[in-house]
Amino acid sequence: MSLFQFELRKLLINKKTIIMLFVLFIFYAVSGYLLCSFPLGGKTNYDAYSSLVDKQIKTNNPDQAAISTAAYADAKKKYGDSAIDDVEKVMPELMFNVNYAQYIEHLDEYYNGSTKDAYNNPYGINVLKSNIGKIEANGDNMSFTHKKLENQLSIERSLGPPVYANTALWVSLFSTWGNVIVVILLFMPLSYIISPVFSIEASTGMDNLILSSIYGRRKIVTVKLATVLITSTIVVLNYILATFLGNFLSLGSFVGWDTALRSVETYVRAPIGVSVWQFALISVLWLVFSGGFLGIMFAFISSKINNLIAAFGVGISVIFGSLLLADYAELFPEVFKNICKFLPSDLIQLSKLFSTYYVFNIFGMVIPYYALALVFIVIITGSMILAIYHFQKKRTVA
Amino acid sequence: MELTIEGISKNFKDKNVLKEINIKLENGVYGLLGPNGVGKTTLIRILADILEPSKGNVFIDGENKRTCGDEYRSKIGYLPQEISFYSDFTGLDYLQYVSALKGLSKNQAKNKIDELVQSVGLQDDLKRKAITYSGGMKRRLGIAQALLNEPKVLILDEPTAGLDPYECIKFRNIISAFSKDRLVLLSTHIVSDVDCIAKQIMMMENGKIDRKATAEEYIKSMEGCVWICELPMDKLVEFQKKAVISNVIPKGNKMEIRVIDEKKPISNAVPAIPNMEDVYLYVFNYLSGRDA
């Protein structure tokens, strides 16, 4: 066996990891099934809901809007905001009315924004136009804010208003792939699998032989990093396939795959003009990419910590620490809030990157958050790789 | 092959573990002898390129280790004091893994492993998990891995720890045969590991190597310093406190003792022929005790 095959065996192709991946596959599939079917109240209710949606698909029907809005208002009064989710599970018609009424709200927001929108992050064609007008009246046409609002307005115009469609499978799937759940279900096990990559050598004492061998300083790092990337890809694909299977089995339909991303509740304000299947592809690529990024980060931690449990603990702490910090980011000043957007937990969540228009001022240029996140990850990953090579070159056994 | 150690010092925080070591080694077996904790392993680790000296340089055939990098490590074989294994690796996996680390091709590795397992007597145990091996088998596996790349310089740290007497003899024979046209540096605190096979023995004390000579030269220098005498049993304990004793044999109601001393220790003492164990005691117990 070559060095690469040995390292792959140590990290991935061994009984312990294969059993773990198999167990995780089952767990992910069951979780996907439950997370998809539970909010919809099971297949029968979903089918009834689907037939109602099909009648209104991709339309803005004023009569239906009035009926649904009234029904939604009644339900809120009757059950309270928080209980609606529980009630609609057993009442497909109510579920449809709630969804349609929410769609109508989103449609209105597309033009007029929402009172919930932050002052410095306006939304809605008319709001944007009005803000641009005010800036121009003040003679600040060359300001970054003007440039940003113009850019946002042009994106909103080109993407058009949200459409109504049955995207239940994709709502659930994108939530599993792009929300905080992915951090817990996917990246925690990834940390467990990757953490030993370097620290195992010190903890077993094999570093004596590795460091004194011809390939023990550079080639071993190249090989280990390649195995980390392969392992993280396999772990991510295991998650994607299992959750996809679980979600699909619960509904038995791909319906909604070819509609615009903006028909999915979380991404109703998405700044990219892609369809649902295209976004599914982006999600897969982003998860594989961010899996590689986190894999390298765990390897970086492992290269500095000799104890296996400590390496895993630090990896997990970085992830959960950043989750916690990001959760409280709203309380911090604007600059710190922006820095928090580059915490690992935010960078790997698709919903943080693609659910709304968010840009940064880089030397006066309007750079979308997702593009900057991509560049940031590439730079950080590259720096960590160089640091790992450096650590291994300088590593000693005292 | 020439290995030059030039002004090597190593500090761990405030502790000066190695102090300005200067030695030049050529082909043959060299013993590095000294009690535990004098800095032998630190020096060995520096030579194995897994520890950086605080000061000084190591040259291999005139080339500085720092600038040689990978090439330096391709020329050495290293057996660490403690041999470690991955829990799921068999003996064969272990040797194949080390072969891969040493850059051997699959064919080269197979041939070399076949040859080495025969000479260390592990051919029937290669498919067993290495962690289940006995201490001696682990040591033999360690020796085999150190020889995989046919190193020009073989560095062995306490190689016979855990070996039974037969295995020790077998090990010495392997090393002796291997040392032809090569340099072997063997660090130990066991005199018998080096006294018959070492071309030269270096005595290390307090991070310094002050003595470097052949076993014969050491023994010759000890003439008149080893004595055999008899003592009544009840006086032995008191005598032990002030003398360096290398051996005690009960003889009837008296004890025959072997004493290291530059002067005649008691009136009935007769001179004895020194051996390397006496030399060890003389250097590390008698002289250091006197200096202290």
Interface residues (C-beta under 8 A of the other chain):
Chain A: M1 S2 L3 F6 K10 N14 K15 I200 T204 G205 M206 D207 N208 L209 I210 L211 S212 S213 I214 Y215 G216 R217 R218 I220 K394 T396 V397 A398
Chain B: F12 R45 A48 D49 I50 L51 E52 G69 D70 E71 R73 S74 I76 Y78 P80 E82 I83 S84 F85 Y86 S87 D88 D93 Q96 Y97 V98 A100 L101 K102 G103 K106 Q145 N149
